[in-house]
Amino acid sequence: MSAPLKESQIHKAVVAHWRHCGRPGTLVATIPNMGAMGQHGLTKGLPDLIVIDPGVHGYVELKTEAGKLTAPQREFRDLCELHGIRFAVTHGREEPIRLLEDWGVVMRRAHQEPIPLGDAVARVVSRLAEGRSR
């Protein structure tokens, strides 16, 4: 059994999946907000991803299987709900990909079984993500 994925690994896999399978006219982008303390313009609680598709946008907070929202993240979620903005909390690697499929941002896969993310695949996904971000 493989070790649980770190949030950074989930993040890389989800963005790489969108880059490979994303529908034209959509965007899945990172909100670079790690360590929001002391940096101008950064706010605690901002989600990991902004998702834009024709006519609608939303936010996704990525969590490990055991991850939970912090108080500032709950406040951001509540603000989105108040204004009718899509917001989702996902856990693990497969859940955010299914969400992006449901939102119509990426093409739906023919299968729904989890794909193991071994060390070799993780390295390939990481290289893809680095190459596309340049």
Secondary structure, DSSP 4 states (H G I P E B T S, - for coil): -PPPPPHHHHHHHHHHHHHHHBPTT-EEEE---TT-TTSTT--TT--SEEEEETTEEEEEEEE-TT----HHHHHHHHHHHHTT-EEEEEETTHHHHHHHHHTTSBPPPS--SPPP--HHHHHHHHHHHHHHT-
